[in-house]
Every structure is written in structure tokens, then in C-alpha cells.
Amino acid sequence: MRKAKPALGLYFPDGVHTVLLDGVPSLTRSPRLWFYLLRHYRSERSPESGVLGLVRDETRDQRLALAEEKMTDPLPTVWVTNSRGSIDFGSIHWPAAGADFLKFRFRVNYSYWWRMRKPSALTLVMSFADGRRKAIHFVVEPNHDSEIWVYPWDEAELGGYFSGDESRWPAGNRSPLTNLTLIVTPIDWISVVPESVSVGEVNAIRLNLN
């Protein structure tokens, strides 16, 4: 895309005309692609409901700013001792100004057997002050550090961030995040349970358009 620089494009928010691949949101699966589009395109028209028409806008790359604030401290390595591991991220510091995204570093360590079989499923469960819960499935490369991006709200509204008017971006009544729990579950009897899990600090990301 950097080479071709198409002048026009279409954006299909998750959950409108699309189905999540293996239950993983597009932003979490390919954050670099999503943020590239956000930095170089703005919404112009909708050819039909739930589809955004995009036009290239090189000014956005200079105007978009991401502010980070630490929500949790890094977790010490957690050893997985059973087939269904549950890891609590500990105390949550939710920013007073709220946040648009979550970002954290993550590593799952497996024995050699994952190469002959397959890894387990990973699910991040988010709990909010209003009692609501949301679960996000994601995939990481075994035995490597990975950066995970999560949108805690409704993925169908992500298209709103492509607007050139920040006042039209998603906001609504967002309840503070109160708890994060990671659940490791074997997909089936062939799956290998990880030996350990390491989680870096979790950062709340707020997006601004200058």
C-alpha cells in the first residue's frame, strides 16, 4: 500500500458486513494495517450502510497523535499448571480522560511439541464498572514477544475514527475498565498447553486529531 498509494478505498467495520476470522477482531489481528489506513485515509462517503468510502489524506499522518498512560505493571512470569489457565492482570488504573485502545506486550512459552501439534486458544476478558464484560480472542507467535492491540468497545464503530471531524469519533458513555483476565484454553485434545505466560505493562491509548 505504501508503494501503490491508492487514492480511494473501502472500509468494512467488523460485525457489519463481515465475520470475524477465528473470532479475532481485525484491529487485533493486523494493528499495523489498521493504523496505516487511519493515518492516510479519511472517510468521505458511504456507498451503502455499514461501508465507508475512503479518500487518501496525507495530512492525517501529521495530525494524529497517540497518548499513552500506564494501566498496570508488568506481571512476573506465570507458570501454567493445568489445562485451563486463568491469569489476573491485577490492579487497574483507568485514565480520568478515558481511552480508545489498550496495548500490551505478551509472550507465551511452549515446549517443542507445539510444532508437531498446535498452540492453545487465548482469550482476554475485560470487565467494566457497569457490570458489562467483553471477551477478545487473539493469536500470538509461540515463544516470541508480541504487541497486542485491543479495542474494548464495539468494533462496528471503529469506522468513526476515519472522520476528519474529531467530534464525530466514537465516545458515548464508556464505563471504566476494572479488570483484565487472560484465559488459556486448549482448542482440542491435540493442543499443547503453554509452559508459562509473561505479560508486560498494559497501556491505555487515547487518540487525538490535531
N, C-alpha and C positions, 0 to 999 in steps of 0.2 A: 504494500500500500504506500510506503514511503517513496518508492520508485515511480509508481503509476500516478499517484495523487489524483484519484478520480474526483471530478468536480461535484458529482451528485451521488447520493446513496439512499438506501432504505434501512431503517432500524426497526426490528421486531422485538418489542419487550417480551420478556419471559411471561408465560402464562396467559397471553392474549391469543396469538395465532400459532404459538409454538408449544412444544412439550419439552420439559427438561430432560436432557440426556443423562440417564442413570440418576436422576433426581438432583443433579448438581447445577446450580444457577450459572448462567453464562458469565457473570462478573467473577464469580469464584473460580470457575474453570479457566478463564482466559482474561485476567485483570489487565495485562499489558495491552491487549487488543481493545478492550472496552475503554480504557483511559486514552488510548491513541485517538479513537473516534471522538471522544468527548473533547479532547484538546484541539481537534482540527475541523470539527463539523458542528453546525448548529441546525436546529430544526427550522424548517421553512413552511412546509405544507404537509397535510396528511392525505394521501391518496384514498384512504379509507380508514374507518375507525380501527384504532389499535396499531396502525402502521405510521411511522414517522418518515417524512421526506427530509433528507439532509442535504445541505449545501456546504461546500468547503469554506472555512473561515479561518484564515491563518492568524487573525488577531487573538483568537481564543487561547492559543498556547501561551501568550504573554500575560493574559488577563486572569487565567485560572490559578488559584493558589490553594494548597492543601495545608491546613494547620493540624499538627499532631499534639495529642495530650495523652500521657500515660494513664491507663486504667488499672492495670495490675502489674505486680512484679513478676519476673520470670519464675517459673516453677522448677524446683530441683527435679532431676530425673526420676520418673515414676516407673517402678518395675511392675509389669503386668503379670499377675499371679493366677488369673483364671481366664476362662474363655470369653467372658463379657466384662471388660474393664470399664470403670467409670472414674473419671478424673475431674475433681472440682478445681476451678481456677482460683478460688479464694476470694478475698475481699475485692469488691468492685468500686472504683472511683469514677462515677459518671460526671462528665463535664457539665458545669452550670449552663453553658450555652447549647448543650446537646451535641449531637454528632450525626454525620451522614453514613459513615462506614466504620468498620473495625478492621484492624490489620494486626497480624501476629506471626511470629516465627515459630516453626513447628518441625519436629523431627520424630519419625517413627523407626525404631531399630528392630530389624528382623534377623532371624537366623538364615543360614544359607538356603533353607528349604523353601523360602518364598519364591525362589527362581524356578523351582520344579512344580510348585503348587500355585498359590496366589495369596495376596495380602488380605487382611480383614477390612470390613467396612468402617468408615469413620463418620461420626455424626456429632455436630456441635449443637447443643441445646441451649437456647437463650431464654432466660426468664425475666419478666418485666414487672415493674411496681404495680401495674394494674391487674396482675394475675395472668396476663397473656404469656404464652410460650411459643417459641418458633424453633424448628429443627432444620439445620442445613447439612446436607451430605456433601462431602468433598473427597478429593483424591490427592495423595502426595506420593512422590517417588520414595520408595523404601531406602532407608539408610542415607538420606540426603537432607540437608536443611531446605525448607520450603517457606515461602512467604504466602500467607493466606489472607485473602480479602473477603469480607462478608458484608452484605447489605442487610441490616437487621429488620428492615421493614418489608413492604410488599414490592417484589421485583417488577411488577407490572407498571409501577410508577417511575422506574428509572429513566424512562424516556424524557421525563420532565426536565432533567438536568441539561438536555441539549438546547433548551430555550435560551435565547440571547438576553432574556429579562430574568434576573435572579429572583424577582418577586414571584415568579411563576414556578419556581422549583418546588419539589416536594417538601412539605414541612408538616402540616397537620398537627394533631395532638399526640406527640410522641412521648410515650411513657418511658421513664428512665430504666436502663438495664440494671438488673440487680444480681444476676448470677449467670455464670457460664460453666457448662459441664460438657466434657468430651466423653463420648461413649464409643468404645471399640467393640465391634461385633463381627464374628466370623460370618462370611457370606453363606457358606455351606460347610459341609464336613471336610472339604478339600482345603479350605482356607487355613493359613498359618496365623496363629496369634502372635503379635509382636512381643519381643522381649522387654522393651522399655519405650517410654514416650518422654520427650523433652519439649517444653513449651516456653518460648521467650515471652517478654512482656507484651501485653496487649495494648495497642494504641487506638484511641478514638480519633477519627479523621473528620474534620469539618471542611467542606468545600466552599470556596468563595469565588466570585467573579468580579474582578476589579475594573 
